Amino acid sequence: MTPDSAATPAPFDHLNLNGQAVPYQVEGARGAADDSQVLLAADHDLTARAPWAAEGFAVLPGLPAPYHEALQTGLAALLREAMRTAGVPVADDFDIAQYHHAIGGDNGKHLAVIAQTKEFKHGQFPIPLEVMEAYLSAATGQPISAYNYHSDERVFHLRIVRPGRADHNPLHRDVWLPEYRDGLNIYLPVAGSTALSSLTLVPGSHHWPENAVERTAGGAIYHGVAYTVPGVLRPARSLDIIRPNPGPDEVLVFSPYLLHGAAANLNEDATRVSLEMRFWKA
């Protein structure tokens, strides 16, 4: 496909998630795709030695219990502190799954929280970073580091997706932004992550050529919200989108070359909060 095709593509305005049609609205100039290009073929594949290399993801048992619990507790505390800084006073035992009630309809305060949670420094990580690096090194069969040598930074962030809101990003590959190439991602549930709200992805799509989907040339506008990452405008092949749905004591490890995102929170009354973090070869 090319951006100058004379034919009008069929509309692509919803995704099928768990048998439910969920609205999907992406805007942006269409980008060109190289029919022969498979991005991962030229990059470092951190899933290659793992038994789940073909799928590009796995739901794994979490960190040793004391570390896993300390991580979730510490991340919840970081979110509460971000809420206070944004002018939303909450108690130390506030249930962060009820974030949407505390914020209410004040989008300005929500954005003030997001401005903090989208880029925490590694010094704020609640457990020794070496524990997480060793965990992923064992999972992939090679030394793994949280240091991004493309951008010379060490960061992590919390994803906050309220029920009934377009807080989730569009379907995309992280590696459409060059600074995320060669890496590995994790999704760790902190609160409100269920079969109705957890991250969605397309198994095996990390090996798809670029012409398997049509995407925006630059950052997508998804349900009226601007994102830095390009978004899928429409697929050229069937999308088998699933929610791996890791439990509270598990971790979803996945390739950033997979198509993922568009994870609408279909919970009735729970905000989904998750740790999303990236790693590279040490």
C-alpha positions in Angstrom: 0.0 0.0 0.0 1.1 3.6 -0.5 -0.2 6.9 0.9 -1.1 8.0 -2.6 -3.4 5.1 -3.4 -6.4 6.2 -5.4 -8.7 3.6 -3.8 -10.5 4.6 -0.6 -9.6 2.1 2.1 -12.4 0.4 4.0 -13.3 2.2 7.3 -11.5 1.0 10.4 -13.3 2.5 13.3 -13.4 -0.2 15.9 -11.5 -3.1 17.5 -12.8 -6.4 18.7 -11.7 -6.8 22.3 -13.0 -9.8 24.2 -15.9 -10.1 21.7 -16.9 -6.4 22.3 -16.6 -3.7 19.6 -14.6 -0.9 21.0 -14.4 2.5 19.1 -11.1 3.2 17.5 -10.5 6.7 16.0 -7.0 7.6 14.7 -6.2 10.7 12.7 -3.0 11.8 11.0 -1.3 11.9 7.6 -0.7 8.5 6.1 2.8 7.4 6.2 4.7 5.3 3.5 5.7 1.7 4.2 8.5 -0.2 2.7 6.9 -3.5 1.5 10.1 -5.5 2.2 11.1 -4.0 5.6 10.8 -6.0 8.8 12.2 -3.7 11.4 13.3 -6.5 13.8 15.3 -8.2 11.1 17.8 -5.4 11.2 17.7 -4.8 15.0 18.7 -6.7 18.1 15.9 -9.1 19.2 15.9 -9.5 22.9 13.2 -12.2 22.7 15.3 -14.4 20.3 16.6 -16.8 23.0 13.4 -17.0 25.0 11.0 -19.9 24.6 8.3 -17.4 23.7 10.2 -15.8 20.8 7.6 -16.7 18.2 4.8 -15.0 20.0 6.9 -12.1 21.1 5.5 -12.0 24.7 5.0 -14.1 27.8 3.2 -13.8 31.1 5.8 -14.8 33.7 5.7 -15.4 37.4 6.6 -12.2 39.1 9.6 -11.2 41.2 10.3 -12.9 44.5 7.3 -12.0 46.7 9.0 -9.4 49.0 10.3 -7.5 46.0 7.1 -7.8 44.0 5.0 -6.5 46.8 7.4 -3.7 47.7 7.4 -2.6 44.1 3.6 -2.4 43.8 3.4 -0.7 47.2 6.1 1.8 46.3 4.5 2.6 42.9 1.1 3.2 44.5 2.8 5.6 46.9 4.5 7.5 44.0 1.1 7.9 42.3 -0.5 9.2 45.6 2.3 11.7 45.9 1.9 12.8 42.3 -1.8 13.4 43.0 -1.1 15.5 46.0 1.4 17.6 44.0 -1.3 18.1 41.4 -3.7 19.4 44.1 -5.6 16.2 44.9 -5.2 15.5 48.6 -5.4 11.7 49.3 -4.6 9.6 52.3 -1.7 7.2 52.5 -4.1 4.3 52.2 -6.1 5.7 49.3 -7.1 3.0 46.8 -5.5 4.1 43.6 -8.0 2.0 41.6 -10.5 4.8 42.6 -8.3 7.5 41.0 -11.1 8.5 38.6 -13.3 9.4 41.5 -10.6 11.5 43.2 -9.8 13.4 40.0 -13.4 13.7 38.9 -13.9 15.7 35.8 -10.9 17.9 36.3 -8.8 17.1 33.2 -6.2 19.7 34.2 -5.4 17.9 37.4 -5.2 14.6 35.5 -2.7 16.0 33.1 -0.7 17.4 36.0 -0.5 13.9 37.4 0.5 12.5 34.0 3.2 15.0 33.6 4.9 13.5 36.7 4.1 9.8 36.2 5.2 9.6 32.6 8.9 9.9 33.4 10.1 8.9 36.8 13.9 8.6 37.2 15.5 5.3 38.2 16.5 6.8 41.6 12.8 6.7 42.4 12.3 3.0 41.6 10.9 1.4 44.8 13.3 -1.6 44.8 16.9 -2.1 43.7 17.0 -1.9 40.0 19.4 -4.7 39.8 16.7 -7.1 41.0 14.5 -6.3 38.0 17.5 -6.4 35.6 18.5 -9.9 36.9 14.9 -11.1 36.6 14.7 -10.1 32.9 18.2 -11.4 32.2 17.0 -14.8 33.4 13.8 -14.6 31.4 15.6 -13.7 28.1 18.8 -15.7 28.5 21.1 -12.7 28.1 22.3 -9.7 30.2 19.6 -7.0 30.4 19.9 -3.3 31.5 17.4 -0.6 32.2 19.8 1.9 30.6 18.6 3.3 27.2 21.8 3.9 25.2 19.8 5.5 22.4 18.7 8.4 24.6 21.2 8.2 27.5 18.5 8.0 30.1 17.1 5.7 32.8 13.3 6.2 33.3 10.1 4.4 34.0 6.5 5.4 34.1 3.1 4.6 35.4 0.2 4.2 32.9 -3.1 5.5 34.2 -6.2 4.5 32.3 -9.5 5.6 33.7 -12.7 3.7 32.9 -14.7 5.2 30.0 -11.9 7.6 29.0 -9.5 7.7 26.1 -6.4 7.6 28.3 -4.8 4.7 26.4 -2.7 5.2 23.3 -3.5 4.0 19.8 -2.4 0.6 18.4 1.3 1.0 17.5 4.8 -0.3 17.7 7.0 1.5 20.2 9.9 1.2 17.8 8.3 3.6 15.3 10.1 6.0 17.6 13.8 5.2 17.0 14.9 5.6 20.7 12.9 2.5 21.6 14.5 0.2 19.1 16.5 -2.9 20.2 14.6 -3.0 23.5 12.3 -5.1 25.6 9.1 -4.0 27.5 7.4 -5.0 30.7 3.8 -4.4 31.9 3.4 -5.0 35.6 -0.1 -4.6 37.1 -0.4 -2.2 40.1 -4.2 -1.7 40.4 -7.3 -2.3 38.3 -5.7 -4.5 35.7 -8.2 -7.1 34.6 -9.4 -9.0 31.6 -11.4 -5.9 30.8 -8.6 -3.3 31.1 -5.1 -4.8 30.7 -2.7 -4.2 27.9 -3.7 -5.5 24.4 -1.3 -6.8 21.8 -1.1 -8.8 18.5 0.9 -12.0 19.0 3.6 -12.6 16.4 3.3 -9.1 14.9 6.9 -8.3 15.8 7.9 -10.2 12.7 5.4 -8.5 10.4 6.6 -6.3 7.5 5.8 -2.7 7.7 3.2 -2.9 5.0 1.1 -5.2 7.2 -0.5 -2.0 8.6 -1.1 1.5 7.4 0.0 4.0 10.0 0.3 7.8 10.5 3.5 9.5 9.3 4.0 11.2 12.6 2.4 11.3 16.0 -1.2 10.1 15.9 -4.3 11.9 17.2 -6.3 9.2 19.0 -9.9 10.1 20.0 -8.9 13.7 19.9 -5.7 13.3 22.0 -2.3 13.9 20.4 0.4 11.3 20.9 4.1 11.3 20.0 4.0 7.8 18.6 2.5 7.0 15.2 -0.7 5.0 15.3 -2.2 2.3 13.1 -4.8 3.8 10.7 -5.9 0.4 9.4 -4.5 -3.1 9.0 -3.7 -4.9 5.7 -4.2 -8.3 7.4 -6.4 -9.7 10.2 -5.6 -8.4 13.7 -5.8 -11.1 16.4 -5.8 -8.7 19.3 -5.7 -10.3 22.8 -5.3 -9.2 26.4 -2.7 -11.5 28.1 -4.0 -10.2 31.4 -1.2 -10.9 33.9 -2.3 -11.4 37.5 -1.2 -9.2 40.3 1.7 -11.5 41.0 2.8 -11.8 37.4 4.7 -9.7 34.8 3.9 -9.4 31.1 7.2 -9.2 29.1 6.9 -8.3 25.4 8.8 -7.0 22.4 8.3 -3.3 21.6 8.1 -4.5 17.9 4.7 -6.1 18.6 1.6 -4.1 17.7 0.1 -3.2 21.0 -2.0 -0.5 22.7 -5.6 0.7 22.2 -6.2 -1.0 25.6 -9.6 0.6 26.4 -10.5 0.3 30.1 -13.8 -1.5 30.1 -14.0 -1.8 33.9 -17.1 -0.3 35.3 -15.5 1.4 38.3 -11.7 0.9 38.5 -8.8 2.8 37.1 -6.1 0.7 35.6 -2.6 1.6 36.9 0.5 -0.3 35.6 4.2 0.0 35.5 5.5 0.2 32.0 9.3 0.1 31.6 11.8 -0.6 28.9 15.1 -2.5 28.9 18.1 -3.1 26.6 21.0 -5.4 26.2 23.6 -4.8 28.9 
